[in-house]
């Protein structure tokens, strides 16, 4: 891991070796018979001419890569050994476990999406557990019960050198509470619309509120009947600017009725 030291060995016998060379990403970093002046690792790399091994200290993430070892034994070329160095950073923070309400399946259960993540650190694997089963991956959908105090989920983030775990309790989203909270807001909307003269909006909102209340109280609840009277216009100069009632003025005909002409019928009258 980052900050540690590592010794890199070829695994080949060292007796009778006449030449030995280490290369890192196609660049020579150590040679048995040569001194490498342009050292990309600086003073962090040490070559043991007896064991033909490399020691790299204060590792960084950038040190990851392939080291190749080529050598000759008794004047004969041996196979090239390739060693891959992977440097990992320790996980220093707990993973973040979040949940998203997906759907309400029934009166007893709901579906949630549980997600686990880290703000940083690459090459990390995740495991999610609901207490009964453990699954690979950073996210998964679960069906949980609405009863009780919720379901406890555990997320484990790990890499080759460290791991961290966190747990959270997830509950179903209460849709009924949200429906009740909407009703007071509708009443405020009715008052505002009435003050602004929006009578059609008032009627629409009243219908919505009545439907919500009817659904909440049950199908067998008593319905509310609203009556309205149509009367003559009564103008009052002191009438408040905000009213929930409107009146229909009696309108008189604007055109006079057609005149009717009468004539006297005389059966003894002679035609001229």
Order of alpha helices (4+ residues) and beta strands (2+ residues): beta-beta-beta-beta-beta-beta-beta-beta-beta-beta-beta-beta-beta-beta-beta-alpha-alpha
